[in-house]
Amino acid sequence: MEENNNDIDQNQKALVKRIAKLIEENKSLSSQVKELTIKNNDLSEQIDRLKNKLEKYKDGIDHSQEEKTTAVKFNMVTILFLDVQGFKTISDDSSSQELIDELDSINLEFDRISEKHKIAKIKTIGDTYMCAGGVPVKNITNPVDVVVAAFEMLNYFTARKAIYTANNKAFYEIKIGIHTGAVMANTSGKKKISYDLKGETVNIASRLMSAAQPGIINISIMTYELVKEYFSCEYYGKMPVKFQGNLEMYQVKRIKLAYSVNREGLVPNEIFKTKYLLRQFTDLQEIILEKLEKELPPYLYYHNVKHTIDFVTQAELIAWGEGVSDEDILLLKTAGLFHDIGQIQGSKDHEDRGAAFVFEYLPALGYSPEQIKKISELIMATKLPPKPNNLLEMIMCDSDLDYLGRSDFIPISNTLFEELKAQNIITDFNEWNKLQVKFLSNHHYFTKTGNTLREVNKQEQIERIKKLIV
């Protein structure tokens, strides 16, 4: 019994020691907690002070200088996706660094080609290259621009590959997919603006690239309809697109032989360039007409945007009637578009200023020096009194004074009188009518088409004005 009591005492003593030890550990932990709590409170106060300072700093910032991101919709953009095939396989080879350096050089050349054709590089992700035509400047030529650029990229790549294969070295393959459609573009940056394109058009272009064969330019039916006039294409098949059904695909084989400098159909000739400039004229006309609308003096009731539109329309009509070439039609329409741009600085010698202006403006649009020289001469041919030296100058003169033989001659001539009156050149309406009769009686159309269309009606106008003279 005594032994049992001793055992209980020993257990109690051991338990007391353990409790005492736990109490000491608890005291130590409590002390640490207090210290950590104090430190945490100090840190919280420091954080609050820093937050206050940051808010004050932000309030002092000129937020107008901060980089902003804006979203812009483009209704017609042509996306090109180019994928380098075999990148992962070759990168495991001992000569991979040489090929990786080669790929960097190739991408730099792709950048140069894109810039040459006014195509925006969007991004390069590893072995995938993406660019877009019609961004940031909207234009009607971007499907053609992108396909021509794709040919140049493919030609350059093929030439680089030939060097390696001639030495029995491995090289890459490329696949190209192109699609035209609407996109949303998020723009960011101030000095160098970057574009992040979103939308189904981007996704479809990427899928067209995936569906392409190596060394082939694969385009959607949307792009095909916009470029088939210039390129020989071959039906490739259909690709399922969510919510749109099956999308037809075409492979671009070559530039049409009639528009190429060689039988391979890889380089455009002068006929191609003329057709391209005629398409581009739509964009050019919109730009110049907007400039005239904004900058022509308000007293120009006759030499206004309407007169320029009439001139361009009639120049094309007479040119067709006279059977001139597509290039001549391009020169006539361009000269008609610019023939009154010098009026922005004043009526006197405006032809000289217009002729000089085209030398500054047209080179960047792809017009050759010879074409620009002819356009400037055509503008000068409209200077009164008209003295044309060739058929194109005759067409210019007939187009400029086309209204003399039209049924709306009287209201148009009245706007010319108001314009001259505003400049104090002639103020008496009766004297104006006398001047009109004299001018009409001495005038004649130079082209056969102009005479056929307007001469008879012009004689009727003379009789009408004579009756108005007091």
C-alpha positions as CSV (number, residue, x, y, z in Angstrom):
1,M,0.0,0.0,0.0
2,E,2.9,2.3,0.9
3,E,4.5,1.5,-2.5
4,N,1.4,2.5,-4.3
5,N,1.2,5.9,-2.5
6,N,4.9,6.5,-3.5
7,D,4.1,5.8,-7.1
8,I,1.2,8.3,-7.0
9,D,3.4,11.0,-5.4
10,Q,6.1,10.5,-8.1
11,N,3.4,10.8,-10.9
12,Q,2.0,13.9,-9.3
13,K,5.4,15.5,-9.0
14,A,6.1,14.7,-12.7
15,L,2.8,16.1,-13.7
16,V,3.5,19.3,-11.7
17,K,6.9,19.7,-13.4
18,R,5.3,19.3,-16.8
19,I,2.6,21.9,-16.0
20,A,5.2,24.2,-14.7
21,K,7.2,23.8,-17.9
22,L,4.1,24.4,-20.1
23,I,3.4,27.6,-18.0
24,E,6.9,28.9,-18.6
25,E,6.6,28.1,-22.4
26,N,3.2,29.8,-22.5
27,K,4.7,32.9,-20.8
28,S,7.5,32.9,-23.4
29,L,5.0,32.6,-26.3
30,S,2.8,35.3,-24.8
31,S,5.9,37.6,-24.6
32,Q,6.7,36.8,-28.3
33,V,3.1,37.5,-29.3
34,K,3.2,40.8,-27.5
35,E,6.5,41.7,-29.3
36,L,5.1,40.7,-32.7
37,T,1.9,42.6,-32.0
38,I,3.9,45.7,-31.3
39,K,6.0,45.2,-34.4
40,N,2.9,44.6,-36.5
41,N,1.3,47.8,-35.2
42,D,4.4,49.7,-36.1
43,L,4.5,48.2,-39.6
44,S,0.8,49.0,-40.1
45,E,1.4,52.6,-39.1
46,Q,4.4,52.8,-41.6
47,I,2.2,51.3,-44.3
48,D,-0.5,53.9,-43.7
49,R,2.0,56.7,-43.8
50,L,3.4,55.4,-47.1
51,K,-0.1,55.1,-48.5
52,N,-0.8,58.7,-47.6
53,K,2.4,59.8,-49.3
54,L,1.6,57.8,-52.4
55,E,-1.9,59.3,-52.7
56,K,-0.4,62.8,-52.4
57,Y,2.2,62.0,-55.0
58,K,-0.5,60.7,-57.4
59,D,-2.5,63.9,-56.9
60,G,0.5,65.9,-58.1
61,I,0.9,63.8,-61.3
62,D,-0.2,65.2,-64.7
63,H,-2.5,62.3,-65.6
64,S,-2.8,63.5,-69.2
65,Q,0.8,62.2,-69.7
66,E,-0.1,58.7,-68.6
67,E,-0.2,56.0,-71.2
68,K,-3.7,55.3,-72.3
69,T,-5.2,52.4,-74.1
70,T,-8.0,53.0,-76.6
71,A,-10.1,50.7,-78.7
72,V,-10.8,51.4,-82.4
73,K,-12.9,49.4,-84.8
74,F,-11.6,48.7,-88.3
75,N,-14.1,47.3,-90.7
76,M,-11.7,45.9,-93.3
77,V,-8.3,44.6,-92.1
78,T,-6.2,41.9,-93.7
79,I,-4.4,39.7,-91.1
80,L,-1.3,37.6,-92.1
81,F,-0.1,34.8,-89.8
82,L,3.2,33.2,-90.7
83,D,4.5,30.2,-88.8
84,V,8.0,28.7,-89.0
85,Q,7.8,25.0,-89.1
86,G,10.5,22.7,-87.6
87,F,11.7,25.3,-85.1
88,K,11.5,22.9,-82.1
89,T,13.1,20.0,-84.0
90,I,16.0,22.0,-85.3
91,S,16.6,23.8,-82.0
92,D,17.7,20.5,-80.5
93,D,20.4,20.1,-83.1
94,S,24.1,21.1,-82.4
95,S,23.9,23.8,-85.1
96,S,20.7,25.3,-83.6
97,Q,22.3,28.7,-82.6
98,E,23.2,29.4,-86.2
99,L,19.6,28.7,-87.3
100,I,18.1,30.7,-84.5
101,D,20.3,33.7,-85.5
102,E,19.1,33.1,-89.1
103,L,15.5,33.2,-87.9
104,D,16.2,36.6,-86.2
105,S,17.5,37.9,-89.5
106,I,14.5,36.5,-91.4
107,N,12.1,38.3,-89.0
108,L,14.0,41.5,-89.5
109,E,13.5,41.2,-93.3
110,F,9.8,40.4,-92.7
111,D,9.6,43.7,-90.7
112,R,11.2,45.6,-93.6
113,I,8.8,44.0,-96.1
114,S,5.8,44.9,-93.9
115,E,7.0,48.5,-93.6
116,K,7.5,48.8,-97.3
117,H,3.9,47.8,-98.0
118,K,2.5,50.0,-95.1
119,I,1.5,46.9,-93.1
120,A,1.6,47.1,-89.3
121,K,3.6,44.4,-87.5
122,I,1.5,43.3,-84.7
123,K,3.8,40.8,-82.9
124,T,6.2,38.0,-83.1
125,I,5.6,35.1,-80.7
126,G,8.5,32.6,-80.9
127,D,8.2,31.1,-84.4
128,T,4.9,32.9,-85.3
129,Y,4.9,36.3,-87.1
130,M,1.7,38.4,-87.3
131,C,1.0,41.6,-89.3
132,A,-2.0,43.5,-90.5
133,G,-2.9,45.7,-93.5
134,G,-5.4,48.5,-93.1
135,V,-4.0,49.4,-89.6
136,P,-3.6,52.2,-88.4
137,V,-4.5,53.9,-91.7
138,K,-7.7,52.5,-93.2
139,N,-7.5,51.8,-96.9
140,I,-9.1,49.8,-99.7
141,T,-5.9,48.2,-100.9
142,N,-4.8,46.2,-97.8
143,P,-5.8,42.7,-99.1
144,V,-3.6,43.2,-102.2
145,D,-0.8,44.8,-100.0
146,V,-0.8,41.8,-97.7
147,V,-0.8,39.1,-100.4
148,V,2.1,40.9,-102.3
149,A,4.0,41.2,-99.0
150,A,3.4,37.5,-98.4
151,F,4.9,36.6,-101.8
152,E,8.0,38.7,-100.9
153,M,8.3,37.1,-97.6
154,L,8.0,33.6,-99.1
155,N,10.5,34.5,-101.9
156,Y,13.1,35.7,-99.4
157,F,12.6,32.7,-97.1
158,T,12.9,30.3,-100.1
159,A,16.2,32.0,-101.1
160,R,17.6,31.6,-97.6
161,K,16.5,28.0,-97.5
162,A,18.2,27.2,-100.8
163,I,21.6,28.3,-99.3
164,Y,21.3,25.7,-96.5
165,T,19.8,22.9,-98.5
166,A,22.6,23.3,-101.1
167,N,25.0,22.4,-98.3
168,N,22.8,19.5,-97.0
169,K,21.9,21.5,-93.9
170,A,18.5,21.4,-92.2
171,F,16.3,24.5,-92.5
172,Y,12.8,25.6,-91.6
173,E,9.5,25.5,-93.5
174,I,6.9,28.3,-93.4
175,K,3.1,28.3,-93.6
176,I,1.1,31.4,-94.3
177,G,-2.6,32.2,-93.6
178,I,-4.5,35.4,-94.6
179,H,-8.0,36.6,-93.9
180,T,-9.8,39.9,-94.3
181,G,-12.5,41.1,-92.0
182,A,-13.4,43.5,-89.1
183,V,-11.3,43.8,-85.9
184,M,-11.1,45.7,-82.7
185,A,-7.7,47.3,-82.2
186,N,-6.5,48.3,-78.8
187,T,-3.8,50.9,-79.2
188,S,-1.3,51.9,-76.6
189,G,1.9,53.9,-76.3
190,K,2.8,57.5,-77.1
191,K,6.1,57.6,-79.0
192,K,5.7,54.1,-80.5
193,I,2.1,53.0,-80.8
194,S,1.4,49.3,-80.6
195,Y,-1.7,47.4,-81.7
196,D,-3.5,44.5,-80.1
197,L,-6.0,43.1,-82.5
198,K,-9.0,41.1,-81.3
199,G,-11.9,39.4,-83.0
200,E,-12.9,36.4,-85.1
201,T,-10.8,37.8,-88.1
202,V,-7.6,37.2,-86.1
203,N,-8.7,33.7,-85.1
204,I,-9.7,32.7,-88.6
205,A,-6.3,33.9,-90.0
206,S,-4.5,31.8,-87.5
207,R,-6.5,28.8,-88.4
208,L,-5.9,29.3,-92.1
209,M,-2.2,29.3,-91.3
210,S,-2.5,26.0,-89.4
211,A,-4.5,24.5,-92.4
212,A,-1.9,25.6,-95.0
213,Q,0.7,23.4,-96.5
214,P,4.4,24.4,-96.1
215,G,5.4,27.0,-98.6
216,I,1.8,27.9,-99.5
217,I,-0.2,31.1,-99.1
218,N,-3.6,30.0,-97.8
219,I,-6.4,32.7,-98.0
220,S,-10.0,32.8,-97.0
221,I,-12.8,33.4,-99.6
222,M,-13.2,36.9,-98.2
223,T,-9.6,37.8,-99.2
224,Y,-9.9,35.8,-102.4
225,E,-12.8,37.9,-103.7
226,L,-10.8,41.1,-103.1
227,V,-7.6,39.9,-104.8
228,K,-8.7,37.5,-107.5
229,E,-8.4,40.2,-110.1
230,Y,-4.6,40.3,-109.5
231,F,-3.6,36.7,-108.5
232,S,-4.1,33.2,-109.8
233,C,-5.7,31.1,-107.0
234,E,-6.7,27.5,-106.6
235,Y,-9.6,26.2,-104.5
236,Y,-8.2,24.4,-101.5
237,G,-11.2,23.2,-99.5
238,K,-13.4,24.1,-96.6
239,M,-12.7,24.8,-93.0
240,P,-15.4,24.7,-90.3
241,V,-15.8,28.0,-88.4
242,K,-18.0,28.4,-85.3
243,F,-21.3,30.1,-86.0
244,Q,-20.4,30.6,-89.6
245,G,-20.5,27.1,-91.1
246,N,-17.8,26.0,-93.6
247,L,-15.3,28.7,-94.8
248,E,-13.9,28.2,-98.3
249,M,-10.1,28.5,-98.7
250,Y,-7.9,29.2,-101.7
251,Q,-4.2,28.9,-102.3
252,V,-2.5,31.8,-104.0
253,K,-0.3,30.3,-106.7
254,R,1.1,33.4,-108.4
255,I,0.5,36.9,-109.7
256,K,-1.5,36.6,-113.0
257,L,1.0,36.2,-115.8
258,A,-0.4,39.3,-117.6
259,Y,0.6,41.3,-114.5
260,S,4.0,39.8,-113.7
261,V,7.5,40.5,-115.0
262,N,8.3,36.8,-115.2
263,R,6.5,33.4,-115.8
264,E,6.9,32.5,-112.2
265,G,4.4,35.2,-111.4
266,L,6.2,36.4,-108.3
267,V,7.0,40.1,-109.2
268,P,4.3,42.6,-110.3
269,N,4.8,44.5,-113.5
270,E,3.7,48.0,-114.6
271,I,0.2,46.9,-115.5
272,F,-0.2,45.5,-112.0
273,K,1.0,48.7,-110.5
274,T,-1.5,50.7,-112.6
275,K,-4.4,48.6,-111.6
276,Y,-3.3,48.9,-108.0
277,L,-3.1,52.7,-108.2
278,L,-6.5,52.9,-109.8
279,R,-7.9,51.0,-106.8
280,Q,-5.9,53.2,-104.4
281,F,-7.4,56.3,-106.1
282,T,-10.5,55.7,-104.1
283,D,-8.6,56.3,-100.8
284,L,-6.7,59.2,-102.4
285,Q,-9.9,60.9,-103.6
286,E,-11.4,60.7,-100.1
287,I,-8.4,62.3,-98.5
288,I,-8.1,65.2,-101.1
289,L,-11.8,65.9,-101.2
290,E,-11.8,66.2,-97.4
291,K,-8.8,68.6,-97.6
292,L,-10.6,70.7,-100.2
293,E,-13.7,70.7,-98.1
294,K,-11.9,72.0,-95.0
295,E,-9.4,74.4,-96.6
296,L,-10.8,76.0,-99.7
297,P,-11.9,79.6,-99.1
298,P,-15.6,79.9,-98.4
299,Y,-16.2,82.4,-101.3
300,L,-15.4,79.7,-103.9
301,Y,-19.0,78.9,-104.9
302,Y,-17.9,77.3,-108.2
303,H,-14.3,76.0,-107.7
304,N,-15.4,73.8,-104.8
305,V,-15.5,70.1,-104.0
306,K,-18.5,69.5,-106.4
307,H,-16.5,70.9,-109.3
308,T,-13.6,68.6,-108.5
309,I,-15.9,65.6,-108.4
310,D,-17.6,66.6,-111.7
311,F,-14.1,67.1,-113.3
312,V,-12.9,63.6,-112.3
313,T,-16.1,61.9,-113.4
314,Q,-16.1,63.6,-116.8
315,A,-12.4,63.0,-117.4
316,E,-13.0,59.3,-116.9
317,L,-16.1,59.4,-119.2
318,I,-14.3,61.2,-122.0
319,A,-11.2,59.0,-121.6
320,W,-13.3,55.9,-122.1
321,G,-14.9,57.5,-125.2
322,E,-11.5,58.3,-126.6
323,G,-10.2,54.8,-125.9
324,V,-7.1,55.7,-123.9
325,S,-5.2,53.2,-121.7
326,D,-5.8,52.4,-118.0
327,E,-2.6,54.3,-117.1
328,D,-3.8,57.4,-119.0
329,I,-7.1,57.2,-117.2
330,L,-5.2,57.1,-113.9
331,L,-3.2,60.1,-114.8
332,L,-6.3,62.1,-115.9
333,K,-8.3,61.3,-112.8
334,T,-5.3,62.1,-110.5
335,A,-4.7,65.4,-112.3
336,G,-8.4,66.2,-112.1
337,L,-8.4,65.5,-108.4
338,F,-5.5,67.9,-107.8
339,H,-6.2,70.5,-110.5
340,D,-7.8,73.0,-108.1
341,I,-5.9,72.3,-104.9
342,G,-3.8,75.4,-105.5
343,Q,-7.0,77.4,-104.9
344,I,-6.5,76.9,-101.2
345,Q,-3.9,79.6,-101.3
346,G,-5.7,81.8,-103.8
347,S,-7.1,81.8,-107.4
348,K,-4.3,83.5,-109.2
349,D,-1.8,81.0,-110.6
350,H,-3.4,78.2,-108.7
351,E,-2.5,75.8,-111.5
352,D,1.2,76.4,-110.9
353,R,0.8,75.6,-107.2
354,G,-1.3,72.5,-107.9
355,A,1.3,71.2,-110.4
356,A,4.1,71.8,-107.8
357,F,2.1,70.1,-105.0
358,V,1.8,66.7,-106.8
359,F,5.7,66.4,-106.8
360,E,5.6,66.6,-103.0
361,Y,2.5,64.4,-102.4
362,L,2.4,61.6,-105.0
363,P,5.9,59.9,-104.6
364,A,4.9,58.3,-101.3
365,L,1.8,56.7,-103.0
366,G,3.7,54.8,-105.6
367,Y,3.5,57.1,-108.6
368,S,6.6,57.1,-110.7
369,P,8.5,60.3,-111.5
370,E,7.4,60.1,-115.1
371,Q,3.7,59.8,-114.1
372,I,4.0,62.7,-111.7
373,K,5.6,64.9,-114.4
374,K,2.7,64.1,-116.8
375,I,0.1,64.8,-114.1
376,S,1.7,68.2,-113.4
377,E,1.6,69.0,-117.1
378,L,-2.1,68.0,-117.3
379,I,-2.9,70.3,-114.5
380,M,-1.1,73.2,-116.2
381,A,-3.2,72.5,-119.4
382,T,-6.3,73.7,-117.6
383,K,-4.9,77.3,-117.4
384,L,-7.1,79.7,-119.5
385,P,-7.1,80.2,-122.4
386,P,-6.9,76.4,-123.1
387,K,-4.1,75.4,-125.4
388,P,-3.8,71.6,-125.2
389,N,-0.8,69.9,-126.9
390,N,-2.0,66.2,-126.9
391,L,-5.1,64.1,-126.4
392,L,-4.8,63.8,-122.6
393,E,-4.5,67.6,-122.3
394,M,-7.6,67.9,-124.6
395,I,-9.5,65.6,-122.3
396,M,-8.5,67.8,-119.3
397,C,-9.7,71.0,-121.0
398,D,-13.0,69.5,-122.1
399,S,-13.6,68.0,-118.6
400,D,-12.8,71.4,-116.9
401,L,-15.4,73.2,-119.0
402,D,-17.9,70.4,-119.4
403,Y,-20.6,72.3,-117.7
404,L,-20.8,74.8,-120.7
405,G,-22.8,72.2,-122.6
406,R,-24.9,70.7,-119.8
407,S,-28.5,71.3,-119.0
408,D,-27.5,72.7,-115.6
409,F,-25.3,75.4,-117.1
410,I,-27.3,78.3,-115.8
411,P,-27.3,77.5,-112.1
412,I,-23.6,76.5,-112.3
413,S,-22.6,79.7,-114.2
414,N,-24.5,81.7,-111.5
415,T,-22.2,80.2,-108.8
416,L,-19.2,81.3,-110.8
417,F,-20.7,84.8,-111.0
418,E,-21.2,84.8,-107.2
419,E,-17.6,83.7,-106.8
420,L,-16.2,86.4,-109.0
421,K,-18.5,89.0,-107.4
422,A,-17.2,88.0,-103.9
423,Q,-13.7,88.8,-105.2
424,N,-14.8,92.1,-106.8
425,I,-13.7,90.8,-110.2
426,I,-17.2,91.4,-111.8
427,T,-20.2,92.7,-110.0
428,D,-22.8,93.5,-112.7
429,F,-25.0,90.5,-113.7
430,N,-25.8,92.0,-117.2
431,E,-22.2,92.4,-118.0
432,W,-21.6,88.9,-116.8
433,N,-24.1,87.6,-119.3
434,K,-22.4,89.5,-122.1
435,L,-19.1,88.0,-121.1
436,Q,-20.7,84.5,-121.0
437,V,-22.0,84.8,-124.6
438,K,-18.6,86.0,-125.8
439,F,-16.8,83.1,-124.0
440,L,-19.3,80.4,-125.2
441,S,-19.2,81.7,-128.8
442,N,-15.4,81.4,-128.9
443,H,-15.2,78.1,-127.0
444,H,-15.0,74.7,-128.7
445,Y,-14.5,71.2,-127.3
446,F,-11.3,69.6,-128.4
447,T,-12.2,65.9,-128.3
448,K,-14.7,64.0,-130.5
449,T,-16.4,62.7,-127.3
450,G,-16.7,66.1,-125.8
451,N,-18.2,67.5,-129.0
452,T,-20.7,64.7,-129.3
453,L,-21.8,65.0,-125.7
454,R,-21.9,68.8,-125.2
455,E,-21.6,71.0,-128.3
456,V,-25.3,71.0,-129.4
457,N,-26.5,71.8,-125.9
458,K,-23.8,74.6,-125.6
459,Q,-25.3,76.4,-128.6
460,E,-28.7,76.3,-126.9
461,Q,-27.2,77.9,-123.8
462,I,-25.9,80.8,-125.9
463,E,-29.4,81.5,-127.2
464,R,-30.8,81.4,-123.7
465,I,-28.3,83.8,-122.3
466,K,-28.8,86.3,-125.1
467,K,-32.4,86.6,-124.1
468,L,-31.3,87.6,-120.6
469,I,-29.1,90.5,-121.7
470,V,-30.7,93.9,-121.3
